[in-house]
Amino acid sequence: MKCDKIDIWSVDEVHFQQYGSRCRMWIPPEVKDPVLLHHPTRESVGYFGAVRLRDGKFAYRREMESFNGQTFFDFLKQIRRKSCHAGRKTIIIMDNARYHHAILHKEWRIQSEQFFKCEYLPPYSPELNPIERIWKFTRRLCLHNRYFPKLSDVTGCVESQFDLWSGANEDLRKLCVI
């Protein structure tokens, strides 16, 4: 982390839902298995996100359709544009999602490897990816104990927080310490 020639970015994707998936309630002891019905129109919005571990700089991209090779490739290029100004080699830490290995951007990854390299975490190990802590932190700051009548309210709340983190951020840097 102290090397002045390398920047490490942690990358992942997340969904934020309009209606929460957790709740607490008191249930009489005689009721063994309560049935809890969720809102029938659960909507969600997805984001690609990346945090630079050196200084906590955050980058994101909303994805309304689906996560796939093309949308991930667009996000990789966005991170490349943000990281090239530092003049350092960039290493991207990410999970093994299928579209992270897409043939669509394989040639670009190979050509860029000397200054922009992708490293993959072992399967089923989200606890090793520091950005997972940011998703949890975002939910706690923006979404917990709040009602959002529209999905646009969720995106507005989350993106306003993301925009606050777009520059170097000490809180995110401390949160993502490896």
C-alpha positions in Angstrom: 0.0 0.0 0.0 2.9 2.4 0.6 4.4 1.9 -2.9 4.3 5.1 -4.9 4.3 3.3 -8.2 1.1 1.2 -7.8 -2.5 2.1 -7.2 -4.9 -0.7 -6.0 -8.6 -0.4 -6.8 -11.2 -2.7 -5.3 -14.2 -3.3 -7.7 -17.6 -4.9 -7.3 -21.2 -4.5 -8.1 -24.2 -4.1 -5.9 -28.0 -3.8 -5.9 -30.0 -1.4 -3.7 -33.7 -2.2 -3.3 -36.5 0.2 -2.9 -38.1 -1.9 -0.1 -35.8 -3.3 2.6 -35.2 -6.9 2.9 -34.8 -7.0 6.7 -37.1 -6.2 9.4 -37.5 -6.8 13.1 -40.8 -7.5 14.8 -42.2 -9.0 17.9 -44.0 -12.3 17.5 -46.0 -14.0 20.2 -44.3 -17.2 21.4 -47.2 -19.4 20.3 -46.6 -18.4 16.6 -43.8 -20.7 15.4 -43.4 -19.7 11.8 -44.7 -16.2 11.0 -45.3 -15.4 7.3 -44.0 -12.0 6.3 -45.1 -10.8 2.9 -42.9 -8.3 1.1 -44.1 -5.6 -1.2 -45.1 -7.2 -4.5 -43.2 -4.6 -6.6 -39.7 -4.9 -5.3 -37.5 -2.8 -7.5 -33.8 -2.4 -7.4 -31.0 -0.5 -9.0 -27.5 -1.8 -9.6 -24.2 -0.1 -9.5 -20.6 -0.9 -10.4 -18.3 0.6 -7.8 -14.6 1.0 -7.3 -12.5 2.4 -4.5 -8.8 3.4 -4.6 -7.3 1.9 -1.5 -4.5 4.5 -1.3 -6.8 7.5 -0.6 -10.4 6.3 -0.6 -11.3 7.8 -3.9 -14.6 6.3 -5.1 -16.0 5.8 -8.7 -19.3 4.4 -9.6 -21.6 3.8 -12.5 -25.4 3.1 -12.4 -26.5 0.0 -14.3 -30.3 -0.1 -14.8 -30.3 -3.0 -17.3 -28.0 -5.9 -16.2 -24.4 -6.6 -15.4 -22.7 -8.1 -18.4 -19.4 -8.1 -20.3 -20.2 -4.9 -22.2 -21.3 -2.8 -19.2 -18.3 -4.1 -17.1 -16.0 -3.2 -20.0 -17.4 0.4 -20.1 -16.8 0.6 -16.3 -13.2 -0.7 -16.6 -12.5 2.0 -19.2 -14.0 4.6 -16.8 -11.7 3.5 -14.0 -8.7 3.5 -16.4 -9.5 7.1 -17.3 -9.7 8.1 -13.6 -6.5 6.2 -12.7 -4.2 7.2 -15.6 -3.6 10.8 -14.2 -1.7 9.5 -11.3 1.1 8.0 -13.5 1.1 4.7 -11.5 0.4 1.1 -12.4 -3.2 0.2 -11.6 -4.2 -3.1 -10.1 -7.9 -4.0 -10.0 -9.0 -6.4 -7.3 -12.3 -8.1 -8.2 -14.3 -11.3 -7.8 -14.7 -14.1 -10.3 -18.0 -13.0 -11.9 -18.3 -14.5 -15.4 -18.4 -11.1 -17.1 -15.2 -10.0 -15.4 -13.4 -12.6 -17.7 -15.5 -11.8 -20.8 -13.9 -12.5 -24.2 -15.2 -9.1 -25.3 -12.6 -7.2 -23.3 -9.9 -10.0 -23.0 -7.7 -8.5 -25.7 -7.9 -5.0 -24.1 -7.0 -6.4 -20.7 -3.9 -8.2 -22.2 -2.8 -5.1 -24.1 -3.2 -2.9 -21.0 -1.6 -5.4 -18.6 1.7 -3.4 -18.2 -0.1 -0.4 -16.7 -3.6 -1.7 -15.9 -3.9 -5.2 -14.5 -6.8 -7.3 -13.2 -6.4 -9.6 -10.2 -9.1 -12.0 -9.2 -10.1 -13.1 -5.7 -10.8 -16.8 -4.9 -14.4 -17.9 -5.5 -16.9 -17.4 -2.7 -14.8 -15.0 -0.8 -16.5 -11.6 -0.7 -15.0 -10.8 2.7 -11.6 -10.4 1.0 -12.9 -7.5 -1.2 -12.7 -4.2 0.7 -15.5 -2.6 -1.3 -18.0 -4.9 0.3 -17.5 -2.8 3.4 -18.5 0.3 1.5 -21.8 -1.3 0.3 -22.6 -2.1 3.9 -21.7 1.4 5.0 -23.8 2.9 2.2 -26.8 0.9 3.3 -26.4 2.0 6.9 -25.9 5.7 6.0 -28.5 6.0 3.3 -31.1 3.3 3.3 -31.6 1.8 6.8 -34.8 2.8 8.6 -36.1 4.9 5.7 -39.1 4.6 3.5 -38.6 5.3 -0.3 -41.9 5.7 -2.2 -40.1 5.6 -5.5 -36.9 3.9 -6.8 -35.7 7.4 -8.0 -35.6 8.4 -4.3 -33.2 5.5 -3.6 -30.9 6.4 -6.5 -30.9 10.1 -5.5 -30.0 9.3 -1.9 -27.3 6.7 -2.8 -25.8 8.8 -5.6 -25.6 11.9 -3.5 -23.5 9.9 -1.0 -21.4 8.5 -3.8 -20.7 12.0 -5.1 -19.5 13.1 -1.7 -16.9 10.3 -2.0 -15.7 11.1 -5.5 -12.5 12.7 -4.3 -10.0 11.4 -1.8 -11.9 10.4 1.3 -10.3 9.5 4.6 -13.3 7.6 5.9 -13.3 5.2 3.0 -9.6 4.8 3.1 -9.8 3.7 6.8 -12.8 1.5 6.1 -10.9 -0.3 3.3 -7.6 -0.9 4.9 -6.3 -4.3 4.1 
